[in-house]
């Protein structure tokens, strides 16, 4: 059986962590969807920055737009929203067939609003209306202000991808924020089954940060933890997810037709070449989960991925590994807090770089238009 079909049988969906004009216009995304390999698409400022900076199709759009006085942020939306709509339309059959479980495309609010609840809510609502697709998810960073925004957006019937989750504690708080929003949505008369959400839990950046620290300690106990903590951290988060499913708050929503907020494994491209290139897929397979992967990882898994239910296994070992990390005087909560801040900063820098590229291309397009 095709490995992606095996994953689906075990309850895991693969979403593609990539979008650009080429994959849309060439038909490549549609082929992946029809083949059953991809059941959703995620984007972020870094993905769009790379696409818009390198694909001449965007420069051509700017030339045709012909208005160099437009604000860079508005120009970005002029370029990006058609891509998001096109991907959403391609995924609509998956959205219908899965009864709204899959078939989503994610668009992130500006990372400059990561610590602004009101600004995030306002921009999310505007983007939701601008895209105009029921299978859109608005990505909101799970910062302290972001949690309040998540509750408000869910309560208003807007699908949310809660992103930049690194710690079990922030994951549980994100679950509470989502539950709060769902309860408010249903209390206002909303259809519990219409609102979808995922919690994007980041993987590879944890190992990429911890491995050098463990290498510096250099003891056999420390070295044995290299490449282990990100997966252990994810397994414990999944254990909390399964506990949530048995809880009274979710049970009440489930009885009203609600769909659970699935864990989505993000940052699953392996950064250290000594590890297997599909490690963060093979070790994170379980029911009611999503794994969003970059194109290279998707191709690698197609070629040699092995499928087995892995998330429910070795929970005691995962707990022991996290305890052993603490015994090395490395506080995972401190590391994950730093990673959240770094993640916001990285996306904000990518967004700024994106806007600069758009200004540059818009100016060149305007000069070409008048020459």
C-alpha positions in Angstrom: 0.0 0.0 0.0 1.1 3.6 -0.7 2.7 5.0 2.5 0.5 8.0 2.5 -2.6 5.8 2.3 -1.2 3.8 5.2 -0.9 7.0 7.2 -4.5 7.9 6.5 -5.6 4.5 7.6 -3.9 5.1 10.9 -5.7 8.5 11.2 -2.9 10.9 10.2 -3.1 13.5 7.5 -0.2 14.9 5.5 -0.4 18.6 4.7 2.2 20.3 2.5 4.2 23.1 4.1 4.7 25.0 0.9 2.8 27.2 -1.6 3.8 29.2 -4.7 2.5 30.0 -8.2 4.6 27.2 -9.8 3.0 24.4 -7.8 -0.4 25.8 -8.4 -0.2 26.6 -12.1 1.8 23.5 -13.1 -0.9 21.2 -11.7 1.6 19.6 -9.3 -0.4 20.4 -6.2 -3.6 19.0 -7.8 -1.7 15.8 -8.6 -0.5 15.4 -5.0 -4.1 16.0 -3.8 -5.6 13.5 -6.3 -3.0 10.9 -5.4 -4.0 11.2 -1.8 -0.6 12.3 -0.6 -1.5 15.8 0.5 -4.7 16.7 2.4 -4.0 20.3 3.3 -1.5 23.2 2.8 0.2 25.5 5.3 2.0 28.7 4.6 4.0 31.3 6.6 5.8 34.5 5.9 9.1 32.7 5.2 7.4 30.5 2.6 5.9 33.5 0.8 9.1 35.5 1.1 11.0 32.8 -0.8 8.2 32.4 -3.4 7.7 36.1 -4.1 11.4 36.8 -4.2 12.2 34.1 -6.7 9.2 33.5 -8.9 8.9 36.0 -11.8 5.1 35.3 -12.0 4.7 37.6 -8.9 6.8 40.4 -10.5 4.5 40.1 -13.6 1.5 40.5 -11.3 3.0 43.6 -9.8 3.6 45.0 -13.3 0.0 44.5 -14.2 -1.2 45.9 -10.9 0.6 49.1 -11.9 0.2 51.0 -8.6 3.5 51.7 -6.8 1.8 53.9 -4.2 0.0 50.9 -2.6 1.3 49.9 0.8 3.6 46.9 0.8 1.3 44.9 3.1 -1.6 45.4 0.8 0.5 44.4 -2.2 1.5 41.2 -0.4 -2.2 40.4 0.1 -2.8 41.2 -3.6 -0.2 38.6 -4.5 -0.9 36.0 -1.7 -4.7 35.9 -1.5 -5.2 34.5 -5.0 -2.7 31.7 -4.2 -4.6 30.9 -1.0 -7.9 30.9 -2.8 -6.6 28.7 -5.6 -5.2 26.2 -3.1 -8.4 26.2 -1.1 -10.4 25.5 -4.2 -8.2 22.6 -5.1 -8.6 21.2 -1.6 -12.4 21.7 -1.5 -13.1 18.0 -2.6 -11.0 16.8 0.3 -12.8 19.2 2.7 -16.1 17.9 1.6 -15.1 14.2 1.5 -13.6 14.4 5.0 -16.6 16.2 6.5 -14.5 19.3 7.1 -11.7 17.4 8.9 -9.1 18.1 6.1 -8.8 20.2 3.0 -7.6 23.4 4.6 -5.1 26.0 3.6 -3.5 28.2 6.3 -2.7 31.9 6.0 -0.9 33.6 8.9 -1.7 37.0 10.4 1.2 39.4 10.3 3.9 38.2 12.8 4.3 41.9 13.9 0.9 41.4 15.7 2.0 38.4 17.7 1.7 40.3 21.0 -1.4 42.3 20.0 -4.7 40.6 20.7 -6.9 43.2 19.2 -4.7 43.7 16.2 -4.6 39.9 15.6 -8.3 39.5 15.8 -9.0 42.4 13.5 -6.5 41.2 10.9 -7.7 37.6 11.1 -11.3 38.7 10.5 -10.3 40.9 7.6 -8.2 38.1 6.0 -11.1 35.6 6.6 -13.5 37.9 4.7 -11.0 38.7 2.0 -10.2 35.1 1.1 -13.8 34.1 1.4 -13.3 30.3 1.7 -14.8 28.0 4.4 -11.7 25.8 4.2 -9.3 28.6 5.2 -7.4 28.5 8.5 -6.0 31.6 10.0 -2.6 31.0 11.6 -2.2 32.7 15.0 1.0 32.5 17.1 0.3 30.9 20.5 1.8 33.8 22.5 0.1 35.1 25.6 -2.0 37.7 23.7 -2.4 35.1 20.9 -4.3 32.8 23.2 -7.0 35.4 23.8 -7.2 36.0 20.1 -7.6 32.3 19.4 -10.6 32.2 21.8 -12.2 35.2 20.2 -11.8 33.9 16.6 -13.1 30.4 17.4 -16.0 32.1 19.2 -16.7 34.0 15.9 -16.7 30.8 13.8 -13.3 31.3 12.2 -11.0 28.3 11.7 -7.7 28.7 13.5 -4.3 27.2 13.2 -2.6 27.9 16.5 1.1 28.0 15.6 4.6 28.2 17.2 3.8 25.7 20.0 6.9 24.3 21.6 6.0 23.4 25.2 3.5 21.0 26.7 2.3 23.8 29.0 1.5 26.2 26.2 -0.1 23.4 24.3 -2.5 22.7 27.2 -3.3 26.4 27.4 -4.0 26.5 23.7 -6.4 23.6 24.2 -8.2 25.6 26.9 -8.3 28.7 24.6 -9.8 26.6 21.9 -12.3 25.0 24.2 -13.3 28.4 25.6 -13.9 29.6 22.0 -15.9 26.5 21.0 -18.1 26.8 24.1 -18.9 30.4 23.3 -19.5 29.6 19.6 -22.0 26.9 20.4 -23.7 29.0 23.2 -24.3 31.7 20.6 -26.1 29.2 18.3 -23.1 28.2 16.1 -22.8 24.8 14.5 -20.1 22.9 16.5 -19.1 20.9 13.5 -18.4 23.9 11.3 -15.3 25.3 13.1 -12.0 23.5 12.7 -8.7 24.0 14.5 -5.2 22.5 14.7 -2.4 23.2 17.2 0.9 23.4 15.4 3.5 21.8 17.6 7.1 22.5 16.4 9.6 19.6 16.4 13.0 19.9 14.7 13.9 23.3 16.2 13.9 21.7 19.7 16.5 19.1 18.8 18.5 21.7 16.8 18.7 23.9 19.9 19.3 21.1 22.5 21.8 18.9 20.6 24.7 21.4 20.8 24.0 21.9 24.5 24.0 18.2 25.1 27.2 17.9 23.0 28.9 20.5 25.2 28.0 18.6 28.4 29.6 15.6 26.7 28.7 12.9 29.2 27.2 9.6 28.0 23.9 10.4 29.6 23.8 13.8 27.8 24.9 12.5 24.4 22.2 9.7 24.6 19.5 12.4 24.6 20.6 13.9 21.3 17.8 13.6 18.7 15.4 12.3 21.3 13.8 15.2 23.1 11.7 16.7 20.3 9.9 13.4 19.8 9.6 12.8 23.5 8.1 16.2 24.0 5.6 15.6 21.1 4.6 12.2 22.6 3.7 13.8 25.9 1.7 16.5 24.2 -0.2 13.7 22.3 -0.8 12.0 25.6 -2.4 15.2 26.9 -4.5 15.4 23.7 -5.9 11.9 24.3 -6.7 12.8 27.9 -8.5 15.9 26.7 -10.7 13.7 24.5 -11.9 11.9 27.6 -12.6 15.1 29.5 -16.1 16.4 30.1 -15.7 19.7 28.3 -14.8 18.0 25.0 -17.3 15.2 25.5 -20.1 17.8 25.7 -18.9 19.5 22.5 -18.4 16.1 20.7 -22.1 15.2 21.5 -23.1 18.4 19.7 -21.1 17.4 16.6 -17.8 19.3 17.3 -14.5 18.2 15.8 -11.4 18.0 18.0 -8.5 20.4 17.7 -5.9 18.1 16.3 -2.2 18.3 17.0 -0.3 19.2 13.9 3.4 18.4 13.8 5.3 21.4 12.3 9.0 22.0 11.5 9.4 18.3 10.5 12.1 18.7 8.0 15.2 17.2 9.6 17.9 19.8 10.2 20.8 17.5 11.3 22.0 15.3 8.4 23.1 12.5 10.7 19.4 11.7 11.5 17.1 9.9 9.1 15.4 12.4 6.8 11.9 11.1 7.6 12.5 10.7 11.3 10.0 13.3 12.3 7.3 11.6 10.3 8.0 8.0 11.2 8.2 8.7 14.9 5.1 10.9 15.1 2.4 8.7 13.6 -0.9 8.5 15.5 -4.7 8.9 15.1 -6.2 12.4 14.9 -3.0 14.1 14.0 -1.6 16.1 11.0 2.0 16.3 9.9 2.9 19.3 7.7 6.0 18.6 5.7 8.2 20.5 3.2 8.4 19.2 -0.4 11.8 17.5 0.1 10.5 15.6 3.1 7.3 14.6 1.3 9.4 13.2 -1.6 11.7 11.3 0.9 8.8 9.7 2.7 7.2 8.7 -0.6 10.5 7.0 -1.5 11.4 5.2 1.7 9.0 6.1 4.5 8.0 3.3 6.9 4.6 3.5 8.5 3.7 2.3 12.0 1.6 3.7 14.9 4.4 5.3 16.9 2.9 8.1 19.0 1.3 5.8 21.5 4.4 3.8 22.1 7.1 4.3 24.7 5.4 7.0 26.7 7.2 6.0 29.9 10.5 6.2 28.0 9.6 9.7 26.7 8.8 10.8 30.3 12.2 9.4 31.4 14.0 11.2 28.7 12.5 14.5 29.7 13.4 13.8 33.3 17.0 13.0 32.2 17.2 16.3 30.4 16.2 18.1 33.5 19.0 16.2 35.4 21.5 17.7 33.0 20.4 21.2 34.3 18.7 22.0 31.1 15.2 23.5 31.7 13.0 22.6 28.7 10.5 25.3 29.6 13.2 27.9 29.3 14.3 26.5 26.0 10.8 26.4 24.6 10.1 30.0 25.8 13.2 31.1 23.9 12.1 29.2 20.8 8.7 30.8 20.8 10.3 34.3 20.9 12.8 33.3 18.3 10.0 31.9 16.1 8.1 35.2 16.3 11.3 37.1 15.5 12.2 34.8 12.6 8.7 35.2 11.0 8.7 38.9 11.6 12.1 39.2 9.9 10.9 37.1 7.0 7.8 39.3 6.8 9.9 42.4 6.7 12.2 40.9 4.1 9.1 39.9 2.1 7.8 43.5 2.2 11.1 44.9 1.1 11.2 42.4 -1.8 7.7 43.5 -2.8 8.7 47.2 -2.7 11.7 46.5 -4.8 9.8 44.5 -7.4 6.9 47.0 -7.4 9.4 49.8 -8.1 11.0 47.8 -10.9 7.6 46.9 -12.3 6.5 50.6 -12.2 9.6 51.7 -14.0 9.1 49.0 -16.7 5.4 50.0 -17.0 6.3 53.6 -17.7 9.3 53.0 -20.0 
